[in-house]
Structures are given as C-alpha cells and as structure tokens.
C-alpha cells in the first residue's frame, strides 16, 4: 500500500549552518515525485533528514499519518520506507542474492523473503542468473539492479531513490528510469532525487526544484519543463 510523504517547514543544519531552509514538499501516494537540483543544493541532506541520519533542527516529516521527525533510522525504515542510495552502495564481497536478502533483514518469514526474491528476479532476470556472483565483480549497471532490488525487498510503501543515473552509461540510465516507472505501477510511492532533468521529468508526476537549500519552483512535470527558471538553470 502506497504512502504519502509530507515535509513541512524543515530546517537542517551542519555545524549550526543551515543547509535546508524552510523546505516544504509533498510526495503524493502512488505517484513519482522528483526533487531536482544541482550539486550542493541540499538534495542529499533532505534524504538524510527523512531517514533520520541528519535530523532537522526544526519542521516536521510525516509518512502517512506517522510523524518520523528525528526518529532513529531503523524506526524510519520500519515505518515503510526504503532507500536506494546515491552510488548504489552494494556490499562487494557478498553475492547478488546476499545483497538482496539484506533488504529484507526485518522480515522473519523465509517464505516471504523467497517470494520477494522471485518478484525481484522477475523484474531483473539477469540477477537470477547472476545470483551467486559477488556484487563487487558486477558492472555499474548490474550493481544498480542489485541496489534497486535490495530496496524492493523491503516491500516499501515509500521508496526514496537518490541519483539513480549517477555514473551509469546512457543505456543503463534509460533502463533504470523504465524500472522506476514500473515500480510506480506496482503502487509504490516514489520520491526521486536527480540531476538528470529531462529523463526525470519524462517519468515524474510532480516535481520540486531545490536551490541553495530552498524550494524555488514546484509544479506538475510538464509545467516544470516549461518553467523559465528551470529552463535557464538546466536547459540553457
């Protein structure tokens, strides 16, 4: 079941200097909501704030009706969130299957875990064939499959995806965005943080633009494509 994410008036600081200033946004249930911004705009800091890794000093973050502001990360995950981190972050000395199983570490029923594995292998048939291969020996695109699959093993209601195109070839970038669209079709709420504006807006329902820690534009994806401020910043 998909879940709505609500970020309201969030301020997050490092060493008393605010990186996020009065950030408010909503990722509607069952939709793809994107957060666009250049390096240093505060995108990853917002992900860290949602996950409880860098708690906000002010404001609230809710998943559905649950206030998760400042909760320990394991409690945030228990609220139905999974995250696909920037740079994939696979465990290189574990096999692809072992990496996937770590995504379901809170699930005690091995039958449920096996069923989720089968679902991931249906999405990524290559991983079924490579399930015994060490993740560290896989290509960047294959590791991206492992990272996305590991997030899906949590059976999340809300999936945070941080820079999925980073460091990938154009072919794998396109495949990743196609997979993200399919994830939405499974009823999962997707909050997508990206710099690849064209392809992100092609699959997103709604989006926000972050600049120097503030939301400077918001709207439906097609509106953002025509927004002068977004056009100037990203399309030249």
N, C-alpha and C positions, 0 to 999 in steps of 0.2 A: 504494500500500500504506500503510495507516494505521500510526501510530507512537505509542507510549506516552510521555507526558511525566512525569518524576519530579522533583519539587522536594523537597530534603531539608535540613532544619535551616538554612535560608537567613537570613542577616542582611545587610541592605543599609543603608548609611548615606549621608547627605549631610552634609558638614562635620562628620564624626565623631559625628553624632547618628543613632542607628538609626531608620530608618523601618519596616523589616521586622525582626521579632524571632522567630527560630526558626520560620520558616514551612516547613511540610511539606505537600505535597499530591501527588496523582496524577491525571492525566487519562488514563483508560484508552483504549487503541487502539480506534478506530471508534465512540467514544461522544461525547456532548456533556457536557462538564464545565463547570459555571459557577462563577464567583467573584463573590460578592455583597458589597457594602459601600457605605457612604455616601462622599461626597466626603471626601478626606483620610484614608481608611482604609489606603491603601497599595496599592490595586489597580494603578494605572498604574506604580508603582515596581516591582511584581513583573513586569509586562510588560517594562519596561526592563531588568530584571535578566536575564530569559530571553533577550532579544535582544542582550545584551552592551553596551547603551548606558550602563547604570549597574551595573557588575559587583558581585556580592555580595562582602562582605568575609569571609564565612565561609559554609560549606554547599556543596552540590553541586546542579547542574541537569543532567539527562540527557534525551536524546531517543533512545528505544530503548536501545541499549547504548552510545551515544556520550556522553561527558562533554563538555558545551558550556560549563561554568562559566568565565566570564570570557573566552571566545573573542571575537575581533573579530566585528562584526555580520555581515560578508559571509560569514564561515565558519559562523556560526549559520544563516544563510539557506541555505547550501549543504548543511547537514545535513537539509534537508527542511521547514523552517519558512517560513510566510508570515504576515504580519501585516496586518490591516485596522485602521488606526489610528483613535483617537478623533478625531471631527471630519472624517473622510473623507480630508482632505489630498490632494485631486486637484491636478493641475497645470493651473491655469485657462487658460493660453494655449496648451495643447495640445488636440488633438481627443480625443474619447472613445476612438477607436481607438489613438491615440498613447499615451494613458494606459494602456490595456490592454496594449499591446506592451511597455511598460516593466516590467510584471510578469514578463515572460519574458526579461529582458535577459541572463540567463546561458545561455539556450538558443541554440545556434549554427545549428540546422537550421530554416530558414524554413518548411519544410513542417510541422514540428511546431508552430511558432508559429501558422500558419494554422489547423491542426486545433484547437488550443486556443481560438483566436478563435471558430471555429464553435461550439464547445461553450459558450462564454460567451454567444454570441448566441442559442443555443438556450434558455439559462436566462433571458436578458434580451432578448427580441425587440425591445424599444424601442431598445436600443443598436445593433442592426443598422441601424435606420432613422436613428439619430442619430450614426452612427459618425464623420461628418465635422464634427459640431458641436463648438465649443470647450467644454471642460468647465466653464469659468467662467461660461458663459451658461445652464447647466442648473439645474434646481431642486434643492433639497436631496435629495429622494428619488432623482432621476436620478443625482446625484453619488454617492449611496450605492451604486447599482447599479454605477457605474464602479469605485468603491473595492473592492467585493466581487469584481467581475470581475477586477480587476487582481491581487488576491490569488490567485484561482483560476488565473490564467495561469502562476503558478509551478508548477502541478501539485503542490501541497504534500502531504506526508503528515500534517502538523500545521498547523492554521490557528488563529492567535490573533486574536480579534475583540474590540476594545476599545470598549465603549459604543456599539453599533450603533444604538441608538434615540435618541441624543443629537441634539436639535434637529429631529427629524422629526415630521411630522403623524401622528396615530394610524393613518391608512391605510397610510402608508409603514412605520411601525413594525411593523404586522401583516405586511406583505409581507416585510420583512426577516427576521422570525422564521420565516416559512414557508420562505424561501430557506435559512436556516441549517439547518432540519430536512432540506431536500433535499440540502444539502451533506453532512450526515452519511450520508444514504442512498447517496452516492457512495463511501463507505468512507473518508472523511477524518476524522481525529480533530479535534474542535473544542474549544478552550478559550475560553469565552465570559465576558468580564468585563462586568458590567452592574449598573445600579441598578434597572432595571425588573423587580422581583422576580416579579410574578405571571406575566408572559409568559415570563420566563426559565425559571422552574420548570415551566412547562407544556411546554417542549420539551427540558429537560435530563434526563440520566440520573442525574447525581450532582452534588452541589454543596458548596461551602465558603463560609463567611461570614468575612470579614476585618474586624476592628475594631481601630483604633489599632495596625496593623502585626502583629497576631496572629490566627491562625485560632481562632475562638471557637465554631464549630459546623461539623459536616460530616455528610453522610448522603445517602441517595437523595433525589431531588427531592420525592417525596411525603412523606418523613419531614421534610424541611425545611419544607414547607408547614404541618406540624402542630407544628413546634418552637416552644415557648413563647418562647424568646429571639428567634427570627426574627420571630415574630408580633408581639411587643412592639415590636421595632425598626422593622418595615416596615408592618405592617397596623394598628397601633394597638389 
